[in-house]
């Protein structure tokens, strides 16, 4: 009998934790969960990226994209497979997508993600990643790339669990922490930090192709 791949076994254990938490709570927060090899490659890639690759983030999509610095002030750079780090990240996200489709029958069809940089004082006010019936984003994925982050540095992700503004979960953006949540269910915001804050934000989508429109959009 062949021995199981230890890396695959470790990934499946993590993915199982994510799936179980989504079923029971609708979200998952897992500190230090992104594999070291992937997380390290992403940090090195960020350090080598030209400043000009980051652009001011907007609200909306395609023709509906607008800039509004009263809502968000971060900058982003979309991730593709043109680097080793990008390939490693997209490969890991693809494995998670396949596992969740097998385990939870979510019908996740595609994935998109970007690096996000919040300079000191930057923020993103409370928002939803998808509105019911208006988007094909189903599951949001956030990973933090901040070595040696301390709680006093701020920059927490605040996830609102119910209509009560006091019913929240605060996530410190510490290195390799993984957060997953249902995109239509949980308003969330990013609080200002006292130092540069880096993360990846991504979304698993379902296919909404029709005769008039092919999904995912280019």
Secondary structure, DSSP 8 states (H G I E B T S, - for coil): -----HHHHHHHHHHHHHHHHHHHHSEEEETT-S-HHHHHHHHHHHHHS-GGG-EE--BSSGGG-B--TTTB--EEEE--SSSHHHHHHHHHHHHHHHHHHHHH-----EEEEEEEEE-TT--EEEE-S--TTT--EEEEEEEE--TT--GGGB--EEEE-SSSTT-EEEE---TT-EEEEETTT--EEE--BSS-EEEEEEEEE-----SS--SS--
